[in-house]
Amino acid sequence: MLAGLAGEAAPYRKLLDELAGRLLFYYARRAPPGIDAEDLVQETLIAVHTLRATYDPGQPFTAWAYAIARYKLIDHFRRARLHLRAPEEAAEALFVEPGADAAMASRDLEKVMAELPP
């Protein structure tokens, strides 16, 4: 990235090519079926190029680039109004019965208290 900021085209192109491969893997693991990961990669590469002046050379490049990627994925979800839903048959697993939290907390507290020295 530093070479690209200095105006060197070949290293900057190599950076974008390598980043594209990593982003494709990143989006393939996080995006639900039906979302085109290639489009997200292109959007992210454009954002990286557009925002390159905001990159702080004292910070890791990958953290900066993946933050942009994460925001692009969130933006895509918002634009598409995607909402991930649990299957109806799995809905019961999302909730606990009233009082179950208190029972679990009590059990956990007893376990921790038993491990404390006298």
Secondary structure, DSSP 8 states (H G I E B T S, - for coil): -HHHHTT-HHHHHHHHHHHHHHHHHHHHHHS-TT--HHHHHHHHHHHHHHTGGG--TTS-HHHHHHHHHHHHHHHHHHHHT------GGGGGGG---TTHHHHHHHHHHHHHHHHS--
